[in-house]
């Protein structure tokens, strides 16, 4: 099966009648199929496998060696059914839920197929690599079975510490929000690395904009999402700049700076790069008339009226919080559909990308009218 076949899959997805509703046996575990067993699929899969409420019963990937790695890295998957086609997994595996951890450009088509198969869905962020892709996913979400729980990999939304920080904003302790900042300053690029082999180039998706959406969409969407969440809205326009200084392979940027205008005098600044060496900075900062708040995957820090800051550390990796919430909502029959705000956060990243590309201010309406 080629990648072209995978992209075309929505046209001939095999549908099956919905299985007996989950939960008929009080102690049943949620059976889970993983679509895409690359690095993130194995990372998420390991946490699913460690939760006694879940059983990973199916694995799907185009590449056999990725399946082999999954069976090594994810506990208790030796007997999981193996599929090359995600359509076959959806039709034949009998899984209650699917985890979509394939490359970003495949999220919309795979999500639509999972909706049609009436599965609970945990889809990694973002919603798509283009405006058209996000619209496709959003349209599919509106047709989803309302008894199915639909969640995405914006882990911050489920972290107890992020939720506590969000309540600081909602309770008015920060005062009026004056300014927001998101930093995603990391490394990882090696300008002296040799060119990849043809096989590695065929598999690569992250450095190509058409497949990943570029770093502002695939990587920086986390901080963009937190700014949208804490402000309670999406921006009305954006200006920005960015480019490549070190990246030698692919067509994505390696640094960027975007100013999002949220209206009513509120701005959110996104600073991102993949150029950092020996240190990095990944956090969000919120400046109010009465306090300052910093959020991070490992802590939040709050200072009010010039007092010494109070720091609260995260208890664990926040991906665990997201996965536990997903399983809890399935087992307790409390379905939610998070696609609307996930689409908004992905659209916000695409708005910033369009502002960088055009070199001018771009409005939300102009971005939505685009299909790029």
VENPEUR-V103500 format. One record per pair of residues at least 6 apart in sequence whose C-alpha atoms are under 7 Angstrom apart, sorted by the first residue. I is the first residue (numbers start at 1). J is the second residue. If there is no record, write none. Layout:
BEGIN
i=[I:I]
j=[J:J]
END
This chain:
BEGIN
i=[1:7:10:10:13:13:14:14:15:15:15:16:16:18:22:23:29:29:29:30:30:30:30:31:31:31:31:31:31:31:32:32:32:32:32:32:32:32:32:33:33:33:33:33:33:33:33:34:34:34:34:34:34:34:35:35:35:35:35:35:35:35:36:36:36:36:36:37:37:37:37:37:38:40:41:42:42:42:45:46:46:46:47:48:48:49:49:49:49:56:56:57:57:57:58:58:58:58:59:59:59:59:59:60:60:60:60:60:60:61:61:61:62:71:71:83:90:90:96:96:97:97:97:98:98:98:98:99:99:99:100:100:100:101:101:103:103:103:104:104:104:104:104:105:105:105:105:107:107:108:108:108:108:108:108:111:112:112:115:115:118:119:120:120:120:121:121:121:122:122:122:123:123:123:124:124:125:125:125:126:126:126:126:127:127:127:127:127:128:129:129:129:129:129:130:130:130:131:131:131:131:131:132:132:134:138:138:138:141:147:148:149:149:149:149:149:150:150:150:151:151:151:154:155:155:155:156:156:157:158:158:159:159:161:161:161:162:165:166:168:169:173:173:174:174:174:174:174:175:175:175:175:176:176:177:177:177:178:178:178:178:179:179:179:179:179:179:180:180:180:180:180:180:180:181:181:181:181:181:181:182:182:182:182:182:182:182:183:183:183:183:183:183:183:184:184:184:184:184:184:184:185:185:185:185:185:185:185:186:186:186:186:186:186:187:187:187:187:188:189:189:189:191:191:191:205:205:206:207:207:207:207:208:208:208:208:209:209:212:214:214:215:215:216:216:217:217:217:221:221:221:223:224:224:225:227:228:228:234:234:234:235:235:235:235:236:236:236:236:236:237:237:237:237:237:237:238:238:238:238:238:238:238:238:238:238:239:239:239:239:239:239:239:239:239:240:240:240:240:240:240:240:241:241:241:241:241:242:242:242:242:242:243:243:243:243:244:244:244:245:247:254:254:254:255:255:255:256:256:256:257:257:257:258:258:258:258:259:259:259:259:260:260:260:261:261:282:283:283:284:284:284:285:285:285:286:286:286:287:290:290:291:291:291:292:292:292:293:293:293:294:294:294:295:297:298:298:299:299:299:299:300:300:300:301:301:301:301:302:302:302:303:303:329:351:351:355:355]
j=[62:106:109:113:87:113:87:91:91:116:117:91:117:118:96:331:53:54:55:53:54:55:96:54:55:56:57:95:96:97:54:55:56:57:58:95:96:97:98:56:57:58:59:95:97:98:99:41:58:59:60:98:99:100:59:60:61:86:99:100:101:102:60:61:100:101:102:60:61:66:67:70:66:101:101:70:73:74:74:73:74:75:320:54:323:55:56:74:75:77:80:80:81:95:80:81:82:93:67:80:81:82:83:82:83:84:85:86:89:67:83:84:84:77:78:89:114:117:119:120:119:120:121:119:120:121:122:121:122:123:122:123:124:123:124:205:211:212:126:128:129:211:212:128:129:211:212:127:128:127:128:133:134:136:137:137:137:140:140:144:145:148:148:149:150:149:150:151:150:151:152:151:152:153:152:153:152:153:154:217:218:221:346:134:137:342:343:346:134:210:211:212:213:217:213:371:372:347:368:370:371:372:371:372:343:339:340:343:339:335:335:329:330:335:336:337:336:337:338:326:337:338:222:318:319:322:162:318:163:321:322:318:321:299:300:314:295:300:230:174:230:290:291:288:289:290:291:292:288:289:290:291:288:289:287:288:289:266:287:288:289:266:267:268:286:287:288:227:267:268:269:285:286:287:268:269:270:284:285:286:223:269:270:271:283:284:285:270:271:272:281:282:283:284:220:271:272:273:281:282:283:272:273:274:276:280:281:282:273:274:275:276:280:281:274:275:276:277:274:247:274:275:246:247:248:211:212:212:249:250:251:252:214:250:251:252:251:252:218:252:253:252:253:349:353:346:349:350:345:346:349:284:345:349:345:268:234:345:262:344:348:260:261:262:263:261:262:263:363:364:260:261:361:362:363:364:258:259:260:261:351:352:355:361:362:363:258:259:260:352:355:356:360:361:362:257:258:259:352:355:356:359:256:257:258:356:359:253:255:256:257:356:253:254:255:256:253:254:255:254:254:273:274:275:272:273:274:271:272:273:270:271:272:269:270:271:352:267:268:269:270:267:268:269:267:268:296:295:296:294:295:296:293:294:295:292:293:294:293:304:305:303:304:305:302:303:304:301:302:303:300:301:302:301:318:313:314:311:312:313:314:311:312:313:309:310:311:312:309:310:311:309:310:335:364:367:361:362]
END
